[in-house]
Amino acid sequence: PGYRTDHLVMMSFDPSLVRYTADQTRQFFTQVADRARAVPGVSSVTMTTMVPMSNDSIGFETVAPEGFQFPRGRENTRILASRIDEHYFDTMGLTLLRGRGFLDTDGPDAPRVAIVNEQFAKHFWPNQDPIGKRLRAGDDNAWVQVVGLAKTSKYVFIAEPPSDFVYFPYRQTR
């Protein structure tokens, strides 16, 4: 009594194993998160496709930032990426420096959005505000608008150099 213990619990699910559609998968994860939030003593719940410093969940996305001049013969690059929900930054204690986080309304029918980290912004849009910039991403090479700037963090291992990183809302998974 009188002391507090915080615990972090991680779970992994793969709804594709039961052939869930994208809509069924979103609904499944929403229900899991809602039920977890209802458990007494749970202070925060989030969803992500890439748990930081967890070598078994490293994710990448092919992107082409608007206005960036790639070397001859290249049109895009693969960078570290994760799909997250609107609670991720608060739950993980990560800082959004500018712009906004994801909203529960950033769904499949809403305009496509992303959050980039400082290193991504410095690399692809030096001395520019990344908020409002666009990048092409995904299998459909669709335009995605940057709505937030996150502090650069550690993603794969503690001694890694600053890495480009982009977050996408899991609700916009297609």
C-alpha positions in Angstrom: 0.0 0.0 0.0 1.1 3.5 -0.7 3.3 2.7 -3.7 2.6 2.5 -7.4 3.8 -0.1 -9.8 3.5 0.5 -13.6 3.6 -2.5 -15.9 3.7 -2.7 -19.7 2.0 -5.5 -21.3 2.4 -6.3 -25.0 0.3 -8.6 -27.1 0.5 -9.5 -30.8 -2.3 -10.6 -33.0 -2.5 -11.5 -36.7 -6.1 -11.4 -37.9 -5.0 -12.4 -41.4 -4.6 -15.9 -40.1 -8.4 -16.1 -39.9 -8.7 -14.2 -43.2 -10.1 -11.0 -41.7 -10.7 -8.2 -44.2 -9.2 -4.7 -43.5 -12.6 -3.6 -42.0 -12.8 -6.7 -39.8 -9.2 -6.2 -38.7 -9.8 -2.6 -37.7 -13.0 -3.6 -35.8 -11.1 -6.4 -34.0 -8.3 -4.2 -32.8 -10.7 -1.5 -31.7 -12.6 -4.0 -29.6 -9.4 -5.4 -28.1 -8.3 -1.9 -27.1 -11.7 -0.9 -25.8 -11.9 -4.1 -23.6 -8.3 -3.6 -22.4 -9.1 0.0 -21.4 -12.1 -1.3 -19.3 -9.8 -3.5 -17.2 -9.5 -2.0 -13.6 -6.1 -0.4 -13.1 -5.3 0.0 -16.8 -4.1 3.6 -17.3 -3.4 3.6 -21.0 -3.7 1.4 -24.1 -2.3 1.8 -27.6 -1.9 -0.1 -30.7 1.2 -0.2 -33.0 2.6 -2.4 -35.7 6.2 -1.8 -34.4 7.1 -2.0 -30.8 10.3 0.1 -30.2 13.4 -1.9 -29.6 11.6 -5.1 -30.4 13.5 -6.8 -33.3 10.6 -9.0 -34.2 8.3 -6.2 -35.4 10.5 -3.8 -37.5 8.4 -2.2 -40.1 9.3 -0.3 -43.3 7.3 1.8 -45.8 8.3 3.0 -49.3 7.9 6.7 -49.5 8.6 9.6 -51.8 8.6 13.0 -50.1 7.2 15.8 -52.2 9.9 18.1 -53.6 12.8 15.8 -52.6 15.4 15.2 -55.4 16.4 11.6 -55.4 19.6 10.5 -57.1 19.2 9.6 -60.8 17.3 6.4 -61.3 15.5 6.4 -57.9 12.0 7.6 -57.2 11.5 6.6 -53.6 13.2 5.1 -50.5 12.3 2.6 -47.8 12.3 3.9 -44.3 11.3 2.7 -40.8 7.6 3.1 -40.3 4.8 2.1 -38.0 1.0 2.2 -38.0 -0.3 3.5 -34.7 -3.5 4.6 -33.0 -4.4 8.0 -31.5 -3.2 7.0 -28.0 0.3 6.0 -29.0 2.3 9.1 -28.2 0.7 9.5 -24.7 1.0 5.8 -23.8 4.6 5.6 -25.0 5.6 9.0 -23.4 6.8 10.3 -26.8 6.7 14.0 -27.7 4.8 15.6 -30.5 6.7 18.8 -31.2 4.2 20.5 -33.6 1.0 19.8 -35.4 -1.4 17.1 -34.2 -1.5 13.5 -33.4 -3.9 11.1 -35.0 -7.6 11.2 -34.4 -10.1 8.4 -34.3 -11.7 10.1 -37.3 -8.5 9.5 -39.4 -10.1 6.5 -40.9 -10.2 4.8 -44.3 -12.5 7.4 -45.8 -10.7 10.5 -44.4 -7.8 12.2 -46.2 -4.6 10.2 -45.8 -2.2 11.6 -43.1 1.1 10.9 -41.5 3.4 12.1 -38.7 7.2 12.3 -39.4 10.0 12.6 -36.9 12.5 15.4 -36.7 15.2 13.4 -38.6 12.8 12.7 -41.5 11.9 16.4 -41.7 15.6 17.5 -41.5 16.6 14.9 -44.2 13.8 15.5 -46.7 12.7 19.1 -46.0 15.7 20.9 -44.5 14.9 24.2 -42.9 11.2 23.9 -43.7 8.1 23.2 -41.7 7.0 19.6 -42.5 3.4 20.3 -41.4 1.3 20.4 -44.6 4.0 18.8 -46.7 3.1 15.6 -48.6 4.7 12.3 -49.4 3.7 9.4 -51.6 3.3 6.1 -49.7 1.8 2.7 -49.7 1.2 0.1 -52.3 -1.1 2.5 -54.1 1.5 5.3 -54.0 -1.1 7.7 -52.7 -0.5 11.3 -51.5 -0.3 11.5 -47.7 -0.3 14.8 -45.8 2.0 15.4 -42.8 -0.1 16.6 -39.9 2.5 16.2 -37.0 6.2 16.4 -36.2 7.5 13.9 -33.5 10.7 14.1 -31.6 13.3 11.6 -33.0 13.5 8.6 -30.8 15.1 5.1 -30.7 13.3 2.6 -32.8 15.4 -0.5 -33.3 18.3 -0.4 -30.8 19.5 2.0 -28.1 22.8 3.0 -29.8 21.3 3.6 -33.3 22.0 7.0 -35.0 19.0 9.3 -35.6 16.8 7.5 -38.2 14.1 8.8 -40.5 10.7 7.5 -39.2 7.1 8.0 -40.3 3.9 7.1 -38.4 0.7 6.3 -40.2 -2.8 5.9 -38.5 -3.7 2.2 -38.2 -7.3 3.2 -39.1 -6.1 4.1 -42.6 -4.7 0.6 -43.3 -6.0 -0.5 -46.7 
